Amino acid sequence: MNIADFISPERIIVPLVATEKKAAIEELVTVLTKSMGIKNPELVLASVLEREATRTTGVGHGLAIPHSKCPGVKNLSIAIGKPSEPIEFQSIDGLPVFLIVLLVSPPEQTGAHIQALAKVSRLMTVDAFRSKLKAASNAQEIYDSICKQEKLLDTASV
């Protein structure tokens, strides 16, 4: 699975207007639901916030992956936001996040959902990749960095 297959520069916001967790999630849900033609953005937002309330999705390394399986979503869908300043996300390492990857999928696509979560987490373990994302000043740079890093990982695993 390649994350680049599920995103486009139009679904990457640099910088996010939001300065706190809930507003950042709302901003990303809005972008995602508009770009994917999802008819009930309120349901998606409620689903993501409900999941976030059970346990933080701030996974460390400056990354948060708010996610949910939600009826009304037809396919795995991803939006990415980079705030102008890191946002407090109650991350497991105690550090604020500089990148938020919103991931939603239909309830019946558990496998794809888990694969996407794992792939994003794996990408973010690469120090040089995280540095490129931190330095990125626009959506295209983030998109290109993801594409390049996925190719490097795919080549390394062959």
N, CA, C and O atoms as a GROMACS GRO file, in nm:
protein
  632
    1MET      N    1   0.084  -0.119   0.000
    1MET     CA    2   0.000   0.000   0.000
    1MET      C    3   0.088   0.124   0.000
    1MET      O    4   0.186   0.132   0.074
    2ASN      N    5   0.053   0.220  -0.084
    2ASN     CA    6   0.122   0.347  -0.087
    2ASN      C    7   0.028   0.460  -0.045
    2ASN      O    8  -0.081   0.475  -0.101
    3ILE      N    9   0.069   0.537   0.051
    3ILE     CA   10  -0.009   0.650   0.100
    3ILE      C   11  -0.032   0.750  -0.014
    3ILE      O   12  -0.138   0.812  -0.021
    4ALA      N   13   0.066   0.765  -0.100
    4ALA     CA   14   0.054   0.860  -0.212
    4ALA      C   15  -0.064   0.828  -0.302
    4ALA      O   16  -0.115   0.917  -0.371
    5ASP      N   17  -0.110   0.703  -0.303
    5ASP     CA   18  -0.226   0.666  -0.384
    5ASP      C   19  -0.356   0.721  -0.326
    5ASP      O   20  -0.459   0.723  -0.394
    6PHE      N   21  -0.353   0.764  -0.201
    6PHE     CA   22  -0.475   0.808  -0.133
    6PHE      C   23  -0.475   0.958  -0.102
    6PHE      O   24  -0.568   1.008  -0.039
    7ILE      N   25  -0.372   1.028  -0.145
    7ILE     CA   26  -0.366   1.172  -0.121
    7ILE      C   27  -0.337   1.246  -0.251
    7ILE      O   28  -0.305   1.185  -0.353
    8SER      N   29  -0.349   1.374  -0.244
    8SER     CA   30  -0.310   1.463  -0.353
    8SER      C   31  -0.273   1.596  -0.287
    8SER      O   32  -0.312   1.620  -0.173
    9PRO      N   33  -0.201   1.681  -0.356
    9PRO     CA   34  -0.168   1.810  -0.295
    9PRO      C   35  -0.292   1.889  -0.251
    9PRO      O   36  -0.284   1.971  -0.159
   10GLU      N   37  -0.405   1.866  -0.315
   10GLU     CA   38  -0.528   1.936  -0.278
   10GLU      C   39  -0.581   1.892  -0.141
   10GLU      O   40  -0.660   1.964  -0.080
   11ARG      N   41  -0.538   1.777  -0.093
   11ARG     CA   42  -0.580   1.729   0.039
   11ARG      C   43  -0.471   1.746   0.144
   11ARG      O   44  -0.473   1.682   0.249
   12ILE      N   45  -0.375   1.833   0.113
   12ILE     CA   46  -0.267   1.864   0.207
   12ILE      C   47  -0.274   2.014   0.234
   12ILE      O   48  -0.266   2.094   0.141
   13ILE      N   49  -0.288   2.051   0.360
   13ILE     CA   50  -0.301   2.191   0.397
   13ILE      C   51  -0.174   2.239   0.466
   13ILE      O   52  -0.135   2.187   0.570
   14VAL      N   53  -0.111   2.339   0.405
   14VAL     CA   54   0.010   2.400   0.461
   14VAL      C   55  -0.003   2.551   0.447
   14VAL      O   56  -0.006   2.601   0.335
   15PRO      N   57  -0.012   2.624   0.556
   15PRO     CA   58  -0.028   2.578   0.693
   15PRO      C   59  -0.176   2.562   0.727
   15PRO      O   60  -0.264   2.621   0.664
   16LEU      N   61  -0.200   2.481   0.829
   16LEU     CA   62  -0.334   2.473   0.886
   16LEU      C   63  -0.365   2.606   0.952
   16LEU      O   64  -0.276   2.670   1.009
   17VAL      N   65  -0.489   2.648   0.946
   17VAL     CA   66  -0.531   2.769   1.016
   17VAL      C   67  -0.542   2.739   1.166
   17VAL      O   68  -0.511   2.824   1.250
   18ALA      N   69  -0.586   2.619   1.198
   18ALA     CA   70  -0.609   2.578   1.336
   18ALA      C   71  -0.482   2.585   1.421
   18ALA      O   72  -0.371   2.564   1.372
   19THR      N   73  -0.503   2.615   1.549
   19THR     CA   74  -0.391   2.619   1.643
   19THR      C   75  -0.412   2.523   1.760
   19THR      O   76  -0.330   2.519   1.853
   20GLU      N   77  -0.520   2.446   1.756
   20GLU     CA   78  -0.543   2.345   1.860
   20GLU      C   79  -0.604   2.220   1.798
   20GLU      O   80  -0.656   2.222   1.687
   21LYS      N   81  -0.596   2.110   1.873
   21LYS     CA   82  -0.627   1.977   1.821
   21LYS      C   83  -0.765   1.966   1.756
   21LYS      O   84  -0.774   1.926   1.640
   22LYS      N   85  -0.871   2.000   1.827
   22LYS     CA   86  -1.006   1.980   1.773
   22LYS      C   87  -1.026   2.061   1.646
   22LYS      O   88  -1.083   2.010   1.549
   23ALA      N   89  -0.982   2.184   1.645
   23ALA     CA   90  -0.997   2.270   1.526
   23ALA      C   91  -0.916   2.214   1.409
   23ALA      O   92  -0.959   2.224   1.294
   24ALA      N   93  -0.800   2.157   1.436
   24ALA     CA   94  -0.718   2.098   1.330
   24ALA      C   95  -0.790   1.978   1.269
   24ALA      O   96  -0.792   1.961   1.147
   25ILE      N   97  -0.848   1.896   1.353
   25ILE     CA   98  -0.924   1.780   1.303
   25ILE      C   99  -1.043   1.828   1.220
   25ILE      O  100  -1.070   1.774   1.113
   26GLU      N  101  -1.114   1.929   1.269
   26GLU     CA  102  -1.229   1.984   1.195
   26GLU      C  103  -1.185   2.036   1.057
   26GLU      O  104  -1.253   2.012   0.957
   27GLU      N  105  -1.074   2.107   1.053
   27GLU     CA  106  -1.024   2.162   0.928
   27GLU      C  107  -0.990   2.051   0.828
   27GLU      O  108  -1.021   2.062   0.709
   28LEU      N  109  -0.927   1.946   0.876
   28LEU     CA  110  -0.891   1.836   0.788
   28LEU      C  111  -1.014   1.757   0.743
   28LEU      O  112  -1.021   1.714   0.627
   29VAL      N  113  -1.110   1.738   0.831
   29VAL     CA  114  -1.234   1.670   0.792
   29VAL      C  115  -1.305   1.749   0.683
   29VAL      O  116  -1.357   1.690   0.588
   30THR      N  117  -1.308   1.880   0.695
   30THR     CA  118  -1.373   1.964   0.594
   30THR      C  119  -1.306   1.946   0.458
   30THR      O  120  -1.375   1.928   0.357
   31VAL      N  121  -1.175   1.951   0.454
   31VAL     CA  122  -1.102   1.933   0.327
   31VAL      C  123  -1.128   1.794   0.270
   31VAL      O  124  -1.154   1.778   0.150
   32LEU      N  125  -1.121   1.694   0.355
   32LEU     CA  126  -1.139   1.557   0.310
   32LEU      C  127  -1.280   1.532   0.258
   32LEU      O  128  -1.297   1.474   0.150
   33THR      N  129  -1.380   1.574   0.332
   33THR     CA  130  -1.517   1.547   0.290
   33THR      C  131  -1.554   1.621   0.163
   33THR      O  132  -1.627   1.569   0.079
   34LYS      N  133  -1.503   1.744   0.147
   34LYS     CA  134  -1.529   1.818   0.022
   34LYS      C  135  -1.462   1.750  -0.096
   34LYS      O  136  -1.524   1.733  -0.202
   35SER      N  137  -1.336   1.711  -0.081
   35SER     CA  138  -1.262   1.653  -0.193
   35SER      C  139  -1.312   1.513  -0.229
   35SER      O  140  -1.301   1.471  -0.344
   36MET      N  141  -1.366   1.441  -0.133
   36MET     CA  142  -1.411   1.305  -0.158
   36MET      C  143  -1.562   1.297  -0.184
   36MET      O  144  -1.614   1.189  -0.212
   37GLY      N  145  -1.631   1.410  -0.176
   37GLY     CA  146  -1.775   1.409  -0.200
   37GLY      C  147  -1.853   1.335  -0.092
   37GLY      O  148  -1.959   1.279  -0.118
   38ILE      N  149  -1.801   1.335   0.029
   38ILE     CA  150  -1.869   1.269   0.141
   38ILE      C  151  -1.986   1.357   0.184
   38ILE      O  152  -1.970   1.476   0.212
   39LYS      N  153  -2.104   1.297   0.188
   39LYS     CA  154  -2.227   1.373   0.208
   39LYS      C  155  -2.253   1.416   0.353
   39LYS      O  156  -2.330   1.509   0.376
   40ASN      N  157  -2.192   1.349   0.449
   40ASN     CA  158  -2.221   1.380   0.588
   40ASN      C  159  -2.091   1.409   0.666
   40ASN      O  160  -2.044   1.324   0.741
   41PRO      N  161  -2.035   1.529   0.647
   41PRO     CA  162  -1.910   1.561   0.719
   41PRO      C  163  -1.926   1.560   0.870
   41PRO      O  164  -1.830   1.531   0.942
   42GLU      N  165  -2.045   1.590   0.919
   42GLU     CA  166  -2.068   1.591   1.064
   42GLU      C  167  -2.049   1.451   1.122
   42GLU      O  168  -1.995   1.436   1.232
   43LEU      N  169  -2.094   1.350   1.049
   43LEU     CA  170  -2.079   1.211   1.094
   43LEU      C  171  -1.930   1.173   1.098
   43LEU      O  172  -1.885   1.108   1.192
   44VAL      N  173  -1.856   1.214   0.996
   44VAL     CA  174  -1.712   1.185   0.991
   44VAL      C  175  -1.643   1.254   1.109
   44VAL      O  176  -1.563   1.191   1.179
   45LEU      N  177  -1.672   1.381   1.130
   45LEU     CA  178  -1.610   1.454   1.241
   45LEU      C  179  -1.643   1.389   1.375
   45LEU      O  180  -1.554   1.369   1.458
   46ALA      N  181  -1.769   1.356   1.396
   46ALA     CA  182  -1.810   1.294   1.523
   46ALA      C  183  -1.737   1.161   1.543
   46ALA      O  184  -1.695   1.128   1.654
   47SER      N  185  -1.723   1.085   1.436
   47SER     CA  186  -1.657   0.956   1.443
   47SER      C  187  -1.509   0.971   1.480
   47SER      O  188  -1.457   0.897   1.564
   48VAL      N  189  -1.442   1.066   1.418
   48VAL     CA  190  -1.299   1.089   1.445
   48VAL      C  191  -1.280   1.140   1.588
   48VAL      O  192  -1.191   1.095   1.659
   49LEU      N  193  -1.365   1.235   1.630
   49LEU     CA  194  -1.352   1.289   1.765
   49LEU      C  195  -1.384   1.185   1.871
   49LEU      O  196  -1.323   1.183   1.978
   50GLU      N  197  -1.480   1.097   1.842
   50GLU     CA  198  -1.513   0.989   1.936
   50GLU      C  199  -1.394   0.896   1.952
   50GLU      O  200  -1.361   0.855   2.064
   51ARG      N  201  -1.329   0.863   1.841
   51ARG     CA  202  -1.210   0.778   1.848
   51ARG      C  203  -1.098   0.849   1.924
   51ARG      O  204  -1.029   0.787   2.006
   52GLU      N  205  -1.080   0.977   1.899
   52GLU     CA  206  -0.975   1.054   1.965
   52GLU      C  207  -0.998   1.059   2.116
   52GLU      O  208  -0.903   1.062   2.194
   53ALA      N  209  -1.124   1.060   2.158
   53ALA     CA  210  -1.156   1.066   2.301
   53ALA      C  211  -1.118   0.937   2.374
   53ALA      O  212  -1.096   0.940   2.496
   54THR      N  213  -1.110   0.825   2.302
   54THR     CA  214  -1.076   0.699   2.368
   54THR      C  215  -0.927   0.687   2.398
   54THR      O  216  -0.888   0.630   2.499
   55ARG      N  217  -0.844   0.742   2.309
   55ARG     CA  218  -0.699   0.739   2.327
   55ARG      C  219  -0.636   0.833   2.226
   55ARG      O  220  -0.680   0.840   2.111
   56THR      N  221  -0.535   0.905   2.268
   56THR     CA  222  -0.472   1.001   2.178
   56THR      C  223  -0.417   0.933   2.053
   56THR      O  224  -0.373   0.818   2.056
   57THR      N  225  -0.420   1.007   1.944
   57THR     CA  226  -0.361   0.958   1.820
   57THR      C  227  -0.229   1.031   1.792
   57THR      O  228  -0.174   1.022   1.682
   58GLY      N  229  -0.180   1.104   1.892
   58GLY     CA  230  -0.046   1.163   1.884
   58GLY      C  231   0.053   1.051   1.910
   58GLY      O  232   0.076   1.013   2.025
   59VAL      N  233   0.112   0.996   1.803
   59VAL     CA  234   0.190   0.874   1.812
   59VAL      C  235   0.339   0.895   1.836
   59VAL      O  236   0.415   0.799   1.845
   60GLY      N  237   0.380   1.021   1.848
   60GLY     CA  238   0.522   1.050   1.869
   60GLY      C  239   0.589   1.094   1.741
   60GLY      O  240   0.530   1.090   1.634
   61HIS      N  241   0.713   1.137   1.754
   61HIS     CA  242   0.791   1.187   1.640
   61HIS      C  243   0.726   1.308   1.576
   61HIS      O  244   0.750   1.335   1.458
   62GLY      N  245   0.642   1.383   1.650
   62GLY     CA  246   0.578   1.501   1.593
   62GLY      C  247   0.459   1.470   1.504
   62GLY      O  248   0.414   1.557   1.428
   63LEU      N  249   0.408   1.348   1.511
   63LEU     CA  250   0.300   1.303   1.424
   63LEU      C  251   0.174   1.268   1.503
   63LEU      O  252   0.180   1.208   1.610
   64ALA      N  253   0.060   1.308   1.447
   64ALA     CA  254  -0.069   1.262   1.498
   64ALA      C  255  -0.144   1.200   1.380
   64ALA      O  256  -0.138   1.250   1.268
   65ILE      N  257  -0.213   1.090   1.407
   65ILE     CA  258  -0.291   1.022   1.304
   65ILE      C  259  -0.434   1.005   1.353
   65ILE      O  260  -0.476   0.893   1.385
   66PRO      N  261  -0.512   1.115   1.361
   66PRO     CA  262  -0.653   1.097   1.397
   66PRO      C  263  -0.718   1.011   1.290
   66PRO      O  264  -0.699   1.033   1.171
   67HIS      N  265  -0.796   0.913   1.334
   67HIS     CA  266  -0.855   0.820   1.238
   67HIS      C  267  -0.986   0.761   1.289
   67HIS      O  268  -1.017   0.765   1.408
   68SER      N  269  -1.060   0.707   1.194
   68SER     CA  270  -1.187   0.645   1.229
   68SER      C  271  -1.236   0.560   1.115
   68SER      O  272  -1.203   0.583   0.998
   69LYS      N  273  -1.315   0.460   1.149
   69LYS     CA  274  -1.392   0.387   1.050
   69LYS      C  275  -1.534   0.442   1.061
   69LYS      O  276  -1.593   0.445   1.169
   70CYS      N  277  -1.587   0.485   0.948
   70CYS     CA  278  -1.711   0.562   0.953
   70CYS      C  279  -1.806   0.522   0.839
   70CYS      O  280  -1.765   0.519   0.723
   71PRO      N  281  -1.932   0.492   0.872
   71PRO     CA  282  -2.030   0.469   0.766
   71PRO      C  283  -2.046   0.596   0.682
   71PRO      O  284  -2.032   0.707   0.733
   72GLY      N  285  -2.074   0.579   0.556
   72GLY     CA  286  -2.089   0.695   0.469
   72GLY      C  287  -1.961   0.730   0.395
   72GLY      O  288  -1.962   0.812   0.303
   73VAL      N  289  -1.851   0.668   0.436
   73VAL     CA  290  -1.724   0.684   0.365
   73VAL      C  291  -1.709   0.561   0.276
   73VAL      O  292  -1.720   0.448   0.324
   74LYS      N  293  -1.685   0.583   0.148
   74LYS     CA  294  -1.683   0.470   0.054
   74LYS      C  295  -1.547   0.403   0.043
   74LYS      O  296  -1.539   0.282   0.020
   75ASN      N  297  -1.441   0.480   0.060
   75ASN     CA  298  -1.305   0.428   0.045
   75ASN      C  299  -1.213   0.490   0.149
   75ASN      O  300  -1.244   0.594   0.208
   76LEU      N  301  -1.101   0.426   0.169
   76LEU     CA  302  -0.997   0.483   0.253
   76LEU      C  303  -0.966   0.623   0.201
   76LEU      O  304  -0.942   0.642   0.082
   77SER      N  305  -0.966   0.721   0.291
   77SER     CA  306  -0.946   0.861   0.252
   77SER      C  307  -0.849   0.926   0.350
   77SER      O  308  -0.856   0.903   0.471
   78ILE      N  309  -0.758   1.007   0.296
   78ILE     CA  310  -0.653   1.068   0.378
   78ILE      C  311  -0.641   1.216   0.346
   78ILE      O  312  -0.646   1.256   0.229
   79ALA      N  313  -0.625   1.297   0.451
   79ALA     CA  314  -0.592   1.439   0.437
   79ALA      C  315  -0.477   1.467   0.534
   79ALA      O  316  -0.466   1.403   0.639
   80ILE      N  317  -0.392   1.562   0.499
   80ILE     CA  318  -0.274   1.592   0.580
   80ILE      C  319  -0.270   1.742   0.607
   80ILE      O  320  -0.300   1.823   0.520
   81GLY      N  321  -0.233   1.777   0.729
   81GLY     CA  322  -0.218   1.917   0.764
   81GLY      C  323  -0.088   1.941   0.838
   81GLY      O  324  -0.045   1.860   0.920
   82LYS      N  325  -0.028   2.053   0.807
   82LYS     CA  326   0.094   2.096   0.877
   82LYS      C  327   0.066   2.232   0.938
   82LYS      O  328   0.055   2.332   0.866
   83PRO      N  329   0.054   2.238   1.070
   83PRO     CA  330   0.029   2.367   1.134
   83PRO      C  331   0.151   2.459   1.124
   83PRO      O  332   0.264   2.411   1.111
   84SER      N  333   0.128   2.589   1.130
   84SER     CA  334   0.241   2.682   1.124
   84SER      C  335   0.330   2.670   1.248
   84SER      O  336   0.450   2.692   1.241
   85GLU      N  337   0.269   2.634   1.360
   85GLU     CA  338   0.342   2.605   1.484
   85GLU      C  339   0.292   2.471   1.536
   85GLU      O  340   0.174   2.441   1.522
   86PRO      N  341   0.380   2.389   1.595
   86PRO     CA  342   0.334   2.260   1.647
   86PRO      C  343   0.215   2.274   1.742
   86PRO      O  344   0.204   2.372   1.816
   87ILE      N  345   0.127   2.175   1.738
   87ILE     CA  346   0.003   2.174   1.816
   87ILE      C  347   0.012   2.068   1.925
   87ILE      O  348   0.060   1.957   1.900
   88GLU      N  349  -0.034   2.102   2.043
   88GLU     CA  350  -0.042   2.006   2.154
   88GLU      C  351  -0.148   1.902   2.118
   88GLU      O  352  -0.261   1.936   2.082
   89PHE      N  353  -0.112   1.774   2.126
   89PHE     CA  354  -0.200   1.665   2.084
   89PHE      C  355  -0.204   1.553   2.188
   89PHE      O  356  -0.252   1.444   2.158
   90GLN      N  357  -0.153   1.579   2.308
   90GLN     CA  358  -0.142   1.477   2.411
   90GLN      C  359  -0.069   1.353   2.358
   90GLN      O  360  -0.111   1.240   2.384
   91SER      N  361   0.038   1.376   2.285
   91SER     CA  362   0.113   1.267   2.222
   91SER      C  363   0.177   1.176   2.325
   91SER      O  364   0.203   1.218   2.438
   92ILE      N  365   0.200   1.054   2.286
   92ILE     CA  366   0.256   0.957   2.379
   92ILE      C  367   0.398   0.994   2.423
   92ILE      O  368   0.442   0.951   2.530
   93ASP      N  369   0.469   1.074   2.342
   93ASP     CA  370   0.603   1.117   2.383
   93ASP      C  371   0.601   1.255   2.450
   93ASP      O  372   0.706   1.309   2.484
   94GLY      N  373   0.482   1.312   2.468
   94GLY     CA  374   0.467   1.440   2.536
   94GLY      C  375   0.500   1.562   2.451
   94GLY      O  376   0.491   1.675   2.500
   95LEU      N  377   0.537   1.541   2.325
   95LEU     CA  378   0.575   1.653   2.239
   95LEU      C  379   0.459   1.695   2.148
   95LEU      O  380   0.376   1.612   2.111
   96PRO      N  381   0.453   1.823   2.113
   96PRO     CA  382   0.350   1.868   2.020
   96PRO      C  383   0.375   1.812   1.880
   96PRO      O  384   0.485   1.764   1.850
   97VAL      N  385   0.274   1.819   1.793
   97VAL     CA  386   0.286   1.761   1.659
   97VAL      C  387   0.304   1.869   1.554
   97VAL      O  388   0.249   1.978   1.563
   98PHE      N  389   0.384   1.835   1.452
   98PHE     CA  390   0.404   1.926   1.340
   98PHE      C  391   0.336   1.874   1.214
   98PHE      O  392   0.332   1.942   1.112
   99LEU      N  393   0.282   1.750   1.221
   99LEU     CA  394   0.213   1.693   1.106
   99LEU      C  395   0.094   1.611   1.155
   99LEU      O  396   0.106   1.530   1.248
  100ILE      N  397  -0.021   1.633   1.091
  100ILE     CA  398  -0.143   1.560   1.127
  100ILE      C  399  -0.193   1.490   1.002
  100ILE      O  400  -0.219   1.553   0.899
  101VAL      N  401  -0.206   1.359   1.011
  101VAL     CA  402  -0.256   1.279   0.900
  101VAL      C  403  -0.392   1.223   0.941
  101VAL      O  404  -0.400   1.135   1.027
  102LEU      N  405  -0.497   1.274   0.880
  102LEU     CA  406  -0.633   1.227   0.906
  102LEU      C  407  -0.662   1.111   0.813
  102LEU      O  408  -0.640   1.118   0.692
  103LEU      N  409  -0.712   1.003   0.870
  103LEU     CA  410  -0.739   0.882   0.793
  103LEU      C  411  -0.879   0.834   0.830
  103LEU      O  412  -0.907   0.809   0.947
  104VAL      N  413  -0.966   0.820   0.731
  104VAL     CA  414  -1.099   0.762   0.754
  104VAL      C  415  -1.125   0.655   0.650
  104VAL      O  416  -1.079   0.663   0.536
  105SER      N  417  -1.200   0.554   0.691
  105SER     CA  418  -1.234   0.447   0.599
  105SER      C  419  -1.369   0.388   0.638
  105SER      O  420  -1.416   0.410   0.750
  106PRO      N  421  -1.431   0.314   0.546
  106PRO     CA  422  -1.557   0.249   0.581
  106PRO      C  423  -1.532   0.136   0.681
  106PRO      O  424  -1.424   0.078   0.684
  107PRO      N  425  -1.631   0.106   0.763
  107PRO     CA  426  -1.613   0.002   0.866
  107PRO      C  427  -1.567  -0.133   0.812
  107PRO      O  428  -1.496  -0.206   0.880
  108GLU      N  429  -1.606  -0.166   0.690
  108GLU     CA  430  -1.572  -0.298   0.635
  108GLU      C  431  -1.431  -0.304   0.576
  108GLU      O  432  -1.389  -0.411   0.530
  109GLN      N  433  -1.357  -0.195   0.577
  109GLN     CA  434  -1.221  -0.194   0.521
  109GLN      C  435  -1.115  -0.190   0.632
  109GLN      O  436  -1.023  -0.107   0.629
  110THR      N  437  -1.129  -0.278   0.728
  110THR     CA  438  -1.036  -0.281   0.841
  110THR      C  439  -0.892  -0.305   0.797
  110THR      O  440  -0.801  -0.241   0.848
  111GLY      N  441  -0.871  -0.397   0.704
  111GLY     CA  442  -0.736  -0.429   0.659
  111GLY      C  443  -0.665  -0.309   0.599
  111GLY      O  444  -0.551  -0.279   0.636
  112ALA      N  445  -0.731  -0.240   0.508
  112ALA     CA  446  -0.672  -0.121   0.445
  112ALA      C  447  -0.646  -0.012   0.549
  112ALA      O  448  -0.544   0.056   0.544
  113HIS      N  449  -0.738   0.002   0.642
  113HIS     CA  450  -0.725   0.103   0.748
  113HIS      C  451  -0.598   0.077   0.831
  113HIS      O  452  -0.519   0.168   0.854
  114ILE      N  453  -0.582  -0.046   0.873
  114ILE     CA  454  -0.466  -0.082   0.956
  114ILE      C  455  -0.336  -0.070   0.875
  114ILE      O  456  -0.235  -0.023   0.927
  115GLN      N  457  -0.339  -0.112   0.748
  115GLN     CA  458  -0.220  -0.099   0.663
  115GLN      C  459  -0.179   0.048   0.647
  115GLN      O  460  -0.060   0.080   0.651
  116ALA      N  461  -0.277   0.135   0.628
  116ALA     CA  462  -0.247   0.278   0.612
  116ALA      C  463  -0.187   0.336   0.741
  116ALA      O  464  -0.089   0.410   0.736
  117LEU      N  465  -0.245   0.301   0.854
  117LEU     CA  466  -0.190   0.348   0.982
  117LEU      C  467  -0.045   0.301   0.998
  117LEU      O  468   0.042   0.378   1.038
  118ALA      N  469  -0.022   0.176   0.967
  118ALA     CA  470   0.113   0.120   0.980
  118ALA      C  471   0.211   0.188   0.884
  118ALA      O  472   0.325   0.216   0.921
  119LYS      N  473   0.167   0.214   0.763
  119LYS     CA  474   0.256   0.274   0.663
  119LYS      C  475   0.294   0.416   0.702
  119LYS      O  476   0.411   0.454   0.692
  120VAL      N  477   0.197   0.495   0.747
  120VAL     CA  478   0.226   0.632   0.791
  120VAL      C  479   0.324   0.627   0.908
  120VAL      O  480   0.422   0.702   0.911
  121SER      N  481   0.299   0.541   1.003
  121SER     CA  482   0.388   0.529   1.119
  121SER      C  483   0.528   0.488   1.077
  121SER      O  484   0.627   0.541   1.128
  122ARG      N  485   0.537   0.395   0.984
  122ARG     CA  486   0.668   0.348   0.936
  122ARG      C  487   0.743   0.460   0.865
  122ARG      O  488   0.863   0.477   0.888
  123LEU      N  489   0.675   0.534   0.781
  123LEU     CA  490   0.740   0.646   0.712
  123LEU      C  491   0.800   0.745   0.812
  123LEU      O  492   0.911   0.794   0.793
  124MET      N  493   0.726   0.772   0.917
  124MET     CA  494   0.768   0.874   1.012
  124MET      C  495   0.881   0.830   1.105
  124MET      O  496   0.931   0.910   1.184
  125THR      N  497   0.922   0.704   1.096
  125THR     CA  498   1.036   0.662   1.177
  125THR      C  499   1.168   0.702   1.112
  125THR      O  500   1.274   0.690   1.174
  126VAL      N  501   1.164   0.750   0.988
  126VAL     CA  502   1.285   0.788   0.915
  126VAL      C  503   1.318   0.934   0.946
  126VAL      O  504   1.244   1.025   0.907
  127ASP      N  505   1.429   0.956   1.016
  127ASP     CA  506   1.467   1.090   1.060
  127ASP      C  507   1.476   1.191   0.945
  127ASP      O  508   1.425   1.302   0.955
  128ALA      N  509   1.541   1.152   0.836
  128ALA     CA  510   1.559   1.244   0.723
  128ALA      C  511   1.425   1.282   0.662
  128ALA      O  512   1.405   1.396   0.619
  129PHE      N  513   1.333   1.188   0.657
  129PHE     CA  514   1.199   1.214   0.603
  129PHE      C  515   1.125   1.314   0.693
  129PHE      O  516   1.064   1.409   0.643
  130ARG      N  517   1.130   1.292   0.823
  130ARG     CA  518   1.066   1.386   0.916
  130ARG      C  519   1.124   1.526   0.900
  130ARG      O  520   1.051   1.625   0.903
  131SER      N  521   1.254   1.534   0.882
  131SER     CA  522   1.318   1.665   0.864
  131SER      C  523   1.268   1.734   0.737
  131SER      O  524   1.246   1.855   0.737
  132LYS      N  525   1.251   1.657   0.630
  132LYS     CA  526   1.198   1.715   0.506
  132LYS      C  527   1.056   1.768   0.524
  132LYS      O  528   1.022   1.875   0.475
  133LEU      N  529   0.976   1.692   0.596
  133LEU     CA  530   0.838   1.737   0.620
  133LEU      C  531   0.835   1.862   0.707
  133LEU      O  532   0.756   1.953   0.683
  134LYS      N  533   0.921   1.866   0.808
  134LYS     CA  534   0.928   1.985   0.894
  134LYS      C  535   0.967   2.108   0.813
  134LYS      O  536   0.916   2.217   0.838
  135ALA      N  537   1.057   2.091   0.717
  135ALA     CA  538   1.106   2.202   0.636
  135ALA      C  539   1.012   2.239   0.521
  135ALA      O  540   1.026   2.347   0.463
  136ALA      N  541   0.918   2.152   0.488
  136ALA     CA  542   0.829   2.176   0.373
  136ALA      C  543   0.746   2.303   0.394
  136ALA      O  544   0.694   2.327   0.503
  137SER      N  545   0.736   2.382   0.289
  137SER     CA  546   0.662   2.508   0.300
  137SER      C  547   0.532   2.508   0.220
  137SER      O  548   0.459   2.607   0.220
  138ASN      N  549   0.504   2.397   0.151
  138ASN     CA  550   0.378   2.390   0.076
  138ASN      C  551   0.335   2.245   0.058
  138ASN      O  552   0.410   2.151   0.085
  139ALA      N  553   0.212   2.229   0.011
  139ALA     CA  554   0.152   2.096  -0.004
  139ALA      C  555   0.229   2.009  -0.104
  139ALA      O  556   0.247   1.890  -0.081
  140GLN      N  557   0.273   2.068  -0.212
  140GLN     CA  558   0.344   1.990  -0.314
  140GLN      C  559   0.472   1.930  -0.259
  140GLN      O  560   0.506   1.816  -0.291
  141GLU      N  561   0.545   2.006  -0.176
  141GLU     CA  562   0.668   1.953  -0.116
  141GLU      C  563   0.639   1.834  -0.026
  141GLU      O  564   0.714   1.736  -0.026
  142ILE      N  565   0.531   1.840   0.050
  142ILE     CA  566   0.495   1.727   0.137
  142ILE      C  567   0.457   1.607   0.051
  142ILE      O  568   0.502   1.496   0.077
  143TYR      N  569   0.374   1.630  -0.050
  143TYR     CA  570   0.333   1.522  -0.139
  143TYR      C  571   0.455   1.457  -0.206
  143TYR      O  572   0.467   1.334  -0.207
  144ASP      N  573   0.544   1.538  -0.261
  144ASP     CA  574   0.663   1.486  -0.328
  144ASP      C  575   0.752   1.409  -0.231
  144ASP      O  576   0.809   1.306  -0.267
  145SER      N  577   0.765   1.458  -0.108
  145SER     CA  578   0.847   1.389  -0.008
  145SER      C  579   0.789   1.252   0.026
  145SER      O  580   0.863   1.155   0.041
  146ILE      N  581   0.657   1.245   0.037
  146ILE     CA  582   0.591   1.117   0.066
  146ILE      C  583   0.615   1.020  -0.049
  146ILE      O  584   0.652   0.904  -0.027
  147CYS      N  585   0.595   1.066  -0.173
  147CYS     CA  586   0.616   0.979  -0.290
  147CYS      C  587   0.759   0.927  -0.294
  147CYS      O  588   0.781   0.808  -0.315
  148LYS      N  589   0.855   1.015  -0.272
  148LYS     CA  590   0.997   0.977  -0.278
  148LYS      C  591   1.031   0.877  -0.166
  148LYS      O  592   1.099   0.778  -0.190
  149GLN      N  593   0.983   0.905  -0.044
  149GLN     CA  594   1.015   0.816   0.068
  149GLN      C  595   0.951   0.679   0.050
  149GLN      O  596   1.012   0.577   0.084
  150GLU      N  597   0.831   0.674  -0.004
  150GLU     CA  598   0.766   0.544  -0.027
  150GLU      C  599   0.844   0.464  -0.131
  150GLU      O  600   0.859   0.342  -0.117
  151LYS      N  601   0.894   0.530  -0.235
  151LYS     CA  602   0.975   0.459  -0.335
  151LYS      C  603   1.103   0.405  -0.272
  151LYS      O  604   1.144   0.293  -0.302
  152LEU      N  605   1.164   0.484  -0.184
  152LEU     CA  606   1.285   0.438  -0.116
  152LEU      C  607   1.256   0.316  -0.029
  152LEU      O  608   1.333   0.220  -0.028
  153LEU      N  609   1.146   0.320   0.044
  153LEU     CA  610   1.109   0.206   0.130
  153LEU      C  611   1.075   0.084   0.046
  153LEU      O  612   1.112  -0.027   0.082
  154ASP      N  613   1.004   0.104  -0.065
  154ASP     CA  614   0.968  -0.008  -0.152
  154ASP      C  615   1.092  -0.072  -0.211
  154ASP      O  616   1.100  -0.194  -0.221
  155THR      N  617   1.189   0.009  -0.252
  155THR     CA  618   1.313  -0.041  -0.310
  155THR      C  619   1.394  -0.117  -0.206
  155THR      O  620   1.454  -0.220  -0.235
  156ALA      N  621   1.395  -0.065  -0.083
  156ALA     CA  622   1.472  -0.128   0.025
  156ALA      C  623   1.413  -0.264   0.065
  156ALA      O  624   1.486  -0.352   0.112
  157SER      N  625   1.282  -0.280   0.047
  157SER     CA  626   1.219  -0.406   0.090
  157SER      C  627   1.217  -0.512  -0.019
  157SER      O  628   1.167  -0.623   0.004
  158VAL      N  629   1.269  -0.480  -0.137
  158VAL     CA  630   1.269  -0.579  -0.246
  158VAL      C  631   1.389  -0.669  -0.236
  158VAL      O  632   1.407  -0.758  -0.319
   0.00000   0.00000   0.00000
